[in-house]
Amino acid sequence: MRRLVVAWTVFVSTLILACALMGQDFKFESNQIKERQKAEMKALQLKHKYTKDSMKGQPISKATRTQMGNEMKREEKALRLKHESELETLKDRMRVMKEAQPG
């Protein structure tokens, strides 16, 4: 009987520790994703700035300038959607893990 109580205590304490670590893991991973996304967005904005600067003073038609501007907007929108999707995937994973916990 004593072994059963000790085993049960070890199991419960392990479960509590795992839950605590899982919560910290979510925050850590979330912060990593946000930092990476911020760096990606800054890199894209810098790329767009250099593209605009290179077009200044060049004999480029208005249609080509408009096309390049639209392409830059599409790139930014695609990156924003990718970032939203990544965060939603992380939240879904955490939701599934919480539901799978006994309790």
C-alpha positions as CSV (number, residue, x, y, z in Angstrom):
1,M,0.0,0.0,0.0
2,R,2.8,2.3,0.8
3,R,4.4,1.7,-2.6
4,L,1.2,2.6,-4.2
5,V,1.0,5.9,-2.4
6,V,4.6,6.7,-3.2
7,A,4.1,5.8,-6.9
8,W,0.9,7.9,-7.0
9,T,2.6,10.9,-5.4
10,V,5.5,10.7,-7.8
11,F,3.1,10.5,-10.7
12,V,1.1,13.5,-9.6
13,S,4.2,15.6,-8.9
14,T,5.6,14.7,-12.3
15,L,2.4,15.7,-14.0
16,I,2.3,19.0,-12.2
17,L,5.9,19.7,-13.1
18,A,5.3,18.8,-16.7
19,C,2.3,21.2,-16.9
20,A,4.3,24.0,-15.4
21,L,7.2,23.4,-17.9
22,M,4.8,23.2,-20.8
23,G,3.4,26.6,-20.0
24,Q,6.9,28.1,-19.9
25,D,7.7,26.3,-23.2
26,F,4.7,28.0,-24.8
27,K,5.8,31.4,-23.7
28,F,9.4,30.8,-24.8
29,E,8.4,29.5,-28.2
30,S,5.9,32.3,-28.6
31,N,8.5,34.9,-27.9
32,Q,11.0,33.2,-30.3
33,I,8.4,33.2,-33.1
34,K,7.5,36.9,-32.5
35,E,11.1,37.9,-32.5
36,R,11.8,36.0,-35.7
37,Q,8.7,37.5,-37.3
38,K,9.7,41.0,-36.3
39,A,13.2,40.5,-37.9
40,E,11.6,39.1,-41.1
41,M,9.2,42.1,-41.3
42,K,12.1,44.6,-40.8
43,A,14.2,42.8,-43.5
44,L,11.3,43.0,-45.9
45,Q,10.7,46.6,-45.2
46,L,14.4,47.3,-45.7
47,K,14.3,45.4,-49.0
48,H,11.3,47.5,-50.1
49,K,13.1,50.7,-49.1
50,Y,16.2,49.8,-51.2
51,T,13.9,48.9,-54.1
52,K,12.2,52.2,-54.0
53,D,15.5,54.0,-53.6
54,S,16.9,52.2,-56.7
55,M,13.9,53.3,-58.7
56,K,14.4,57.0,-57.9
57,G,16.0,58.8,-60.8
58,Q,15.7,55.9,-63.2
59,P,13.7,56.1,-66.4
60,I,11.1,53.6,-65.4
61,S,7.5,53.7,-66.8
62,K,4.6,54.5,-64.5
63,A,3.1,51.0,-65.2
64,T,6.3,49.3,-64.1
65,R,6.5,51.4,-60.9
66,T,2.9,50.5,-60.2
67,Q,3.6,46.9,-60.8
68,M,6.6,46.9,-58.5
69,G,4.6,48.7,-55.8
70,N,1.8,46.1,-56.1
71,E,4.3,43.3,-55.9
72,M,5.8,44.8,-52.7
73,K,2.3,45.0,-51.2
74,R,1.6,41.4,-52.1
75,E,4.9,40.3,-50.5
76,E,4.0,42.2,-47.3
77,K,0.5,40.7,-47.1
78,A,1.8,37.2,-47.7
79,L,4.3,37.6,-44.9
80,R,1.7,38.9,-42.6
81,L,-0.6,36.0,-43.4
82,K,2.3,33.5,-42.8
83,H,3.0,35.1,-39.4
84,E,-0.7,34.9,-38.4
85,S,-0.8,31.3,-39.5
86,E,2.3,30.4,-37.4
87,L,0.9,31.9,-34.3
88,E,-2.5,30.2,-34.8
89,T,-0.7,26.9,-35.3
90,L,1.2,27.4,-32.0
91,K,-2.0,28.2,-30.2
92,D,-3.8,25.2,-31.7
93,R,-0.9,22.9,-30.6
94,M,-1.1,24.3,-27.1
95,R,-4.8,23.9,-27.0
96,V,-4.6,20.3,-28.1
97,M,-1.9,19.6,-25.5
98,K,-4.0,21.1,-22.7
99,E,-7.1,19.1,-23.8
100,A,-5.0,15.9,-23.8
101,Q,-3.9,16.4,-20.2
102,P,-5.8,14.3,-17.6
103,G,-7.6,16.3,-15.2
